[in-house]
Amino acid sequence: MSSFSRPATPSFSRPATPSFSRPATPTFSRPATPSFPRPATPRTTTALASAVTAVLLAAGCGAPGTGNDGKGTGGDRGSAPPATRTPEPPVTATYDKDDRRVETAPGETFALRVTDRSSAGYTWVVAGPEPDGEVVEARGTRREQADPEQVGAFGSLLFDFRAAAPGTTRITLRNCYRCGTPQEQVDRSHPATDLTFDVTVRERGDR
């Protein structure tokens, strides 16, 4: 009986798996920020100002309005002193509708008192003809409140005048509805009232 040998199974070697190396990630270096030297602060202006100041002080220049000695002897360069207002003299006498003959002296101030009904629309003005400006000078008006214990009472309006020089003149005060305004109205329903004061200004020795 013949024997047969099993042929050997051929063996194949598995080809090796190729390996690939990963390329290295390129790196980029950040460029350095350029630095510039900070310019030095110029001192020329400060030095120049100091030099000018020193020259002026050496020359003896004073401040405006003063002389070289700084004591206010700079002639017309000096500023005028502040103006001072001369206080008004006190009122020496007050006159009203029952006493309309005014006698005063130069330099004295007097007042003419009338009833103030401006809350009802009636106002007072100096009517024409205007008083002689060489004899008296108007000094404005002022108000006096009514007595609070008198219910419904009106206050007073005072016209101040200053006697300027000896002489005579007349002052007429007119009371009417909105007198002296574009809405002035004088008619039967809104009558006007005039008060005339005779003013005599004499030297103090002649009174």
CORUR-V540633 format. One line per field, one symbol per residue. phi: phi as a letter, one per 20 degrees, with the letter a starting at -180 (. if undefined). psi: psi as a letter, one per 20 degrees, with the letter a starting at -180 (. if undefined). Layout:
# CORUR-V540633
phi: ???
psi: ???
This chain:
# CORUR-V540633
phi: .eddefffffddefgfffddefffffddefffffddffffffdffffffffffffffffnfefgncefemdndemfffeffgfdeffffffebcccfebddecbcgnedccddcfedffenecdbeeffffffeeccfcncbdcffffeefnfeecddeecdfebgqcaccddddbflgmcfegccbfecfdcdcddedcdcfgfee
psi: pqppppqppppppppppppppppppqppppppppppppqqpqjggghgghggghgghhikprqpjrahjkkkkjciiqqqqpqpppqqqqphqpqahinjoppaqpiqprqoprpokhhjiprqrorqqqqoiigqppjarrqpqroiiopjqqaqppopqppgqqaqrqopppprolpjrijppoahhmqqppppppppoqqhii.
